């Protein structure tokens, strides 16, 4: 370790604060002036800094739950479902119980802490326990070791990493824009085709995975598809085919779809969609049709908290079905 650095623990340089959720059925607890964030919302953020949240609490909501306002420039870590999403609150903010708030002391810069935790996500995941969803306890988080440099050195390192991550954010924004352009282009081609529409259920077979979301491993050789946008890994495969993978649920109804061919496994709430007649529909064409239907899926999903896609919603989705040659042209 360099001169002036010292090795300590998260608990020595931060106050670790648990989150909480007021009763969702009490209107007086919600839609107030206090920001309140969840792991699902954190996972959608392109920028680490957050000043607005999808839901807010009233004074009564804070008083009647274990939620606590974190001061600005705290680091918020999702500690379950999944472990490892990270944001920095630009304004006072509370969290639900799936998060831990880390309030840095004067010895450590908040962005230095943030970048260190990004690099420690794999370690944090390994410390999680639980049968249904792995959860990282406050006690184990406090015991995680962290090297602390002198403050001028921390600021120098943060400056370098800020520049690098700004480049990554710009690349992600360009990728999202290109994806939207692809959707728009696909739609314009569909509008020019005079083809019949059929329910998706007539064209495909739909099953689900069988595994719990915690089945992912760090060094698995097969893709493991869950309802998350990320693709994890596993040591055993249950499928060996070409398929469309569709998220079956999401805490905020932000569904996603993937196209894959080969050996893989899937979470029990991920729909595995296989074409029953390749002479009628191409996987690539179907993938783009599903991609443009995600907004509709979000509108039709059900559930008060976590949003679910019922099988009937998917089966009844109307799919434009031009000739296979035309499908090939449009997908290309």
N, C-alpha and C positions, 0 to 999 in steps of 0.2 A: 504494500500500500504506500502511496506517495506521502512525502512529508506533509504534515499538517492535516492529513485525513485521519479520521477515526471510525472504527466500526462500532455501531450501536444497534438499537432495535427501533422499530416503528413506534412502539409504546413509549420510548424515551424521548422521541422528538415530535410526537403528535398526540393530541387527544383524539381517541377513537369514539365516535358517537353512533349509537344505533338509531335506526329509523322506526317509523310506525305508521299505521293507517287508521284513521277514524272510521266509525261505522259508515259504510257506504249508503245505507238507507236513510241517514239523517241529513236532510237537505241543509240544515243550519250549519253543518260542518264544512260545507264545500262552496266553491266559487267565491272565495274571499281574496284578500290581497297577498297571501303568502304562497310563494312558489313551492311546488311539491313534485318530486321526480321519482320514477320507477326504473328498474333495469331495462324493461322493454323499450321505454322511451330513450334511454341512454344509448341503446344499441343502434338507433337510427341517426345519431348525430354525426355530421361530417366534421364539425369543429369541436374542439375540446371545451370551449367556453360556452356556458349556458346562462342566459338571462331571462328566458321565457320557458314555461312548462305547459303541458297539455291540461293539467288539472291544478287547481289552487285550493288552499285551505283558508278558513276563517279563523279568527281568534279562538272561537269555541272548538273548532276542529283540532287546533294545537293543544288546547287545554284538556281535551277529552281523548287524547291518544299519547303514545310514547314518542311521537314525532317531535323533533326539536329543530329550530332554525339554526343552520350553520352560517357562520360569518362569511362574507365574500372571500374568494380565493382559498376556500377549502378544496380538498380533493375528494370526490365522491367515487367510491368503488362499489360496483355491484358484487354482492357476496353470495348470491345464489341465482340460478336460472337466467343467465349463467354467471359464473365467477369471472370477473375480469374486465367488464365495461368500465371505462373511466371518463369522468368529466370534471371540469372546474367550474364552480358556481361564481358568476360575476356579481350576483346579488344575493342577499340572504335567502336561504332555500332549505326546505325540509325534504326528507326522503321517506320512502316506505321501508318496511322491515327487510326488504331484499337488498338493502344498501348499507354501507358503512361510511360515515363521514369522517374524514381525517383533517383535523385542524392543526396546521403546522405551528410549532413554536418558533421563536426568533432565530434558532440555530439552523433552520433549513428553509430554503426557498420553496414556495408551493409548486412551481413548475419543475424544479429539480426532483421533488418528490413524485410528481406526476410522471415524468419520464422514467424514473427508476421503476415505478410500479408497472409501466408498460412492459419493461423488460423482464419483470418478475411474474407475469401472468401465469406461465406454466407452473412455477413454484406454488403460487397461490392456489391454483386448481388442485395440485397434489395434496394440499393441506385440507381440502374440503372433505366433509363426511356427510352421510345421509343415504337413506334407502331409496327415496323417490327422486329428490334433487339434491345434489351435493351443495353443501353450505359451508362457508368459511366463518368460523366463530370469531368474535372479537378478541378472545384470548389468544388464539393462534395468530391472528393478524398482528397483534401487539408484539409477539415474539419474533416476527420476521426480521432478520438482520438487514441493515442498510449502511453502506459506507457514506460518511458525511464529509464533504470537502469544506475548506474555508469558504465563506460566502462569496468573495470575489471569484474564486474558481468555479463555484456553482453557477454563478451568473454567466461566466464565459461559456461553460458547457451548455447551458440553456440556450444561449444565443445561437450556437452552432446547430443544436437540435431544432430550434424554432425554424431556422432557414430550411433545413432538410424536410421537416414536416409540412411546411408551407408548399413545397414542391409536390409532395404526395397529395395534399388536399386539392391542388390545382389539377393534378392528373385524374383524381377521382371525379371532380366536377366535369371534366371533359368527357370522361367515360359515361357518366350519367346523361350528359347532353347527347352523346352519340347514340345511346340506347333509346332515348326519347325520339331522336330523329329516325331511328330504325323502325320504331313502332308507328310513327306517322307515315313513313314511306310504305310500310306493309299495309296500313289501312287504306292509303290512296290506291294501291294496287287492287285490294279487295273491292273497293267501291267501283272499280272499272270492270269487274267480273260479273257476268250474269250466271251465277251458279246457285243451285238449290242449297237450302240450309237443313241440316239434320241435327237431332239431339246428340250430344257427345256420347251418351250411353249406347248408341247404336254402333259406334265405331271402335270402342275400346273396352278393355276389361280393367276393373279398378280393384286393387287390394290395398292393404296397409302393411307397414312394417310390424314387427313383433317385439322390438326391444325398447327398454327404457332409455331415456335420453342420457343417462349416466354410463351407458355401455361404451362410450368413446374411450379410446386409449391414446397415449401420446405417440406410440410407435407402430400403430396398426398399418397393415398393407392394403386395406380395402377402404373405399370411401364410405362414410356413414352419414346418411342424409337425415337431418332432423327438420324441425320447423324453422330453424334459424337460417339466415342467409349464409352463414359459414358452413363449410363442409368439414366434418371431423373424420376420424380414422377408427378402424376396428380390425380385430384379428381374424374374424370369421365372416364369410359372406353368405347371404340367404338368397340372393338373386344373381342371375347371370344372363342378362338380356339388355335390350334397348328399352328405355322407359322415360316417361315424363314424371318428375317428382314434384308434387304439389303440397305445400304446407297445409295441414288440416286444421291448425289452430294458431292463434297468436294473441298475445295479451292486448295488443292495440289494433288487431285486425289488419296488420300490414303483411299481407300474404306474399309469397314468392314462389317461383317455379323454376325448375332446372331440367335440362336434357342430358342424359348420360347413357352410355353403352358400355357394358362390361360387367364385372363382378362387383357387387356392392351390398350394403345392408341399409336398413331404414328404421327410423323411430316409429313407434306404434301409432302415432297420430300424423304420419306422413303418408299421403296417398301415392301409391305406385301405379302408374297408368300405362298400360301396354296396348298397342294397336292390335285389333283382332283380324284386320285384313289390309295388308300393305298395298294391295291393288286399288284400294279406295282412298287411303290417306297416308301421307308421308309424315314421319316423326318431326322433321324440321318445320314443316308447314304447321303441324299441330302445335308445336312449341310456341311459335309466334302467335298463333290464335289464342293460346292460353295466356301468354304474356300480356296481350292487349285486353284480356278479360279480368286482370287482377283487381282493377277498380270496381268492377261489377261484383266480384267475389267479396270484396270488403263491404260493399253496400248490403249484400244479402246474408252476411254472416250473422250468427246469433250468439247470445250470451251476454250477461251483465258485466262480467269482468273480462275473462279470457274469451276471445271471439272464436267461434267454431264454424267450420264449413261442413254442412250436412252433405251426405253422399248424393241425395236427391238434387241439390243445387248444382253439383258438378255434372251429374248425368243429364240434367235438363238444359245445360248450356247449349245454345244453338251455334253450330259450327258451319261456316260457309264451306261448300264442298265443290270447287271446280274440278276439272279433270286432273289426273295425276301429273300430266305434262305441264299443265298450268300451275299446279302447286309447286312443282320443281322450279319453274321460272320465277314465281313470286318469292319463294324462299331464298333463292339465289340472289 
